[in-house]
Amino acid sequence: MLKQELEKLRSAVSNAQTELTNRKISKTNLSNKLSEAISYLATLTKNRYKEFKATLQSVIQNTQALNGNTSKTTEELVNA
């Protein structure tokens, strides 16, 4: 009887250790996925900003050409 109880206890401990390991792996996987998502979002945001800045520069250049205003450079207007 004591031997059976001891075996049940060992089994329960083993199951608990396995569950804990699985949870740690899940947390690590989740953390990795979140890091990947944040990196992707940062890259996407950076690329969108570059596209926006290029469009803005183009609009400023076109406006300057229409107005004949060349007193300020495009870079000065964009960074103002």
Stockholm file with secondary structure:
# STOCKHOLM 1.0

chainA/1-80         MLKQELEKLRSAVSNAQTELTNRKISKTNLSNKLSEAISYLATLTKNRYKEFKATLQSVIQNTQALNGNTSKTTEELVNA
#=GR chainA/1-80 SS CHHHHHHHHHHHHHHHHHHHHHHHHHHHHHHHHHHHHHHHHHHHHHHHHHHHHHHHHHHHHHHHHHHTCCSSCHHHHHHC
#=GC SS_cons        CHHHHHHHHHHHHHHHHHHHHHHHHHHHHHHHHHHHHHHHHHHHHHHHHHHHHHHHHHHHHHHHHHHTCCSSCHHHHHHC
//
